[in-house]
């Protein structure tokens, strides 16, 4: 009987100690951390009614391309680094501000009836993003808990405007598909808080979708058939707090 009591006390002590793992970060009214992100992005392309028609330059009479067969966007990889500011609201809710520097390419594939007109246009961006969201957490079970989150983010492109200036491009096949320099997206995701002895690590998956059209409408063969471009991101993050 005495041995059983000793074992129970040891188990209780180990459990209590495990519950304190994470450095007590969840009990702080305000705490900080950092994040690494892998990003997959693509466009949802909304085409004009006459999108398949051969493109004719506004100053010319002869079509510059054959008819289009398809316009598509495949997922492109990128990465981001940033930090976390977490404000505790209650045992099960936080407000999170997670500014991130993102390096990410996007692409649009143009397929024409005449295959010599085919072109894959890449849009290279360097973004500063400012996500703000609410994190709703389950009760902690030993050294993990699950959570969901939702919010919005403001994104600003800080890459050079001169590198995408179509007025300086004379070859029509080299024109850029330019995107808005800033836009807002809404976000939703889920993740797990995993508690280690002195810190907390949180793997997270998040989806984001731009609220408005990000295409800059310019008079060239690549922008003409597109009505709207909506940007979609799938982000896998590791947070350390």
N, C-alpha and C positions, 0 to 999 in steps of 0.2 A: 504493500500500500504506500509506504514511504517513497519507494522507487517511482511509482506511478505519479505521485505528486511532484517529484523532482523533474520528471520528464515533461509533465504538463506545464510546469513553470518555465522550463527551457523553451518549449514550443511557443508559449505566450510571449516570452522575451524576444525570440527571433521574429515573430510576427509583428510585434510592436516596433522592433528595430527596422523591419522591412518597410513598414508604413511611413517611416520618417525618411526613407531614401528620396533622393531628388533635391537634397539640400534645403528643404522647406520652401522651395520656390513658389508653390501654390498658395502659401500663407502670406506672401508678400503683397501689399496693396499695389505695388508697381514693380515690375521686374523687366529685365532685358535679355536679349539673346541674339543669335545670328542664324542664317539659313543658307543652304545651297539648294539650287533648283535645276531640274531637267525639264525642258519645255518642248512640247510638240504643238505647232501652230499650223492652221490652214484657213483658207477663205471659204465662206459660203458665197457662191457667185450667183447673183440674180441678173439674168440676161435681159436685154431689150427684145422687143417683139421681132425685130428684123436682124437679130444678132448674126445670122448665118450669111447675110448679104456680103458680097465682096466690098472691101473698103475702097472708097474713092477719096483722095485727098481733096480738101475744100478748094484748093487752088488749081486742081487738075480736072480732067475729063475722063481719063483712062483709069480703070480699076487698078489699085496697087497690089491687090492680093486676089487669090481665088476665094471661093466660098469656104466658110468655116464648117468643119465637121463637129468640133467639140471644143469646149473650154473647161478646164478642170484645175483643181488645186489639191496637191498631195501634201500630207503632213511633212513639215520641216522641223528639224531638231534645233534646239538652242539651249542656253544655260543662263542662270542668274545667280547673283550673290547679293545678300542684303542683311538687314538686322531686324530685330523684333522689339517692339514696345508693347507690353501686356499690362492692361489695367484690370485688376480683379473687381468684379461686381458682386459675386457671391460664390458659394462653394461650387456652383455648377454653371457659372457664366462669367465670361471675360469680354472686354473690348480689346481688339488687337490692331495695331498699326505696324505694317511690315514693308517698309520701302525697300525696293530692289532695283539693282542695275541689271538689265537684261540684254543679252546679245543673241539675236534671233533673225534667221532668214525666213522669208515666205516665198512661195513660187506659184506661178500660174502657167499652165501648159496649153498652148494654142495649137490645135491640129486642123490643117486645111485640106481641101480636096487635092490640091497640088502639094505634095509632101515637101517640096523645096521651100515652101512658105512657113513650115512648122517652126515653132520657137518656144523655148522654155524661158520665161521671164522671172528673174529672181529679184526680190525686194529685200535689200539688206538694211537692218535697223539696229540701232542701239537705243534702248528705251530706259527711261527712269520711271518706275511705276510706284504709285502710292496707294496700296490697298488698305481699306479700313473695313473691319468686319466684326461680327458678333460670334463668339465661340460658345457653344452649348455643350457642356461636358456631363458624362454619366458620373455616378459615384465611383470613387476609386476602389478597385479590387486588388489588394496587395500592391503590386508594382506596375499596374497599368490601368488605364481607363480609355474609353472611346469618346469621340466627340464629332459633332457636325458644325459647320460654320456657313455663314452667308454674309454678303456685303457687296461693296462696289470698289472700283479702283480708277484712278486717273493715270493715264499713260502719256508721256511726252517723249517725242523722238529728238535725241540730241546729236544725231549724226549730221554730217555736213550737207547743207542745202545745195552747195555748188556741185556736188558729185551727182545730183539727180536733176540738174537744170536742163530741161528738154530744149530750151531755146539755143543751147550751145551744141546740140546734137544734129548733125546734118544727115546722117544715114537713118532713114525711117525704120530700118530693122533694129536699130540700137536704142530706140526711144525707151524711156523708163515708165513703168507703171507706178506712179507716185501715190503715196498714201497720206492721209491727214497727219499733221505734225502732232496733234494731241486728240485724245478721245477718251470716252468713259466706257467702262465695261461693268456688267454685274457678274458676281461670282457665287459659287456654291461648292462645298466639298466635305470631306470627312477624313478622319485620321485617328491615330492612337497616341496617347501619351505613355511613354515607357520610362520608368524611373530607375535610375542608377544611383550609386551611393552619393555622388556629389552634384549630379545634374540630371536634367530630363531631356530625352530625345523624342521627337515626334515626327514619324513618317506621315505624310499627308498627300492626298490626291485632290486636286481642285480643278473645276471647269470654269471658264470665263467666256463671255460672249459680248462683243461690242454692242452698245445700245444704238449706234448710228452708223451710217454708211462711212467707210474710211477711204473710199476712192476719191482722188482728185480728178475730176473730169477734164481731160485735155484732148485737143484735136489730133489724135493719131490712131493708128490701126489697132493698138492694143487696148486703149481705153474706150474706143467708140462702141464696141458691141456689148459693153457691160453697163447695166443700170445701177447696181449697187454691189459693194463688197462688204461683207460682214466678217469680222475677224473672230476666230475661235481658238482658244488655248486650252490644252490639257497640261497641267503642271504637277510634277511629282517633286515634293519638297522634303528636306530633312531639316528640322528645327532643333537647335541646341539652346537650352535655357537653364 
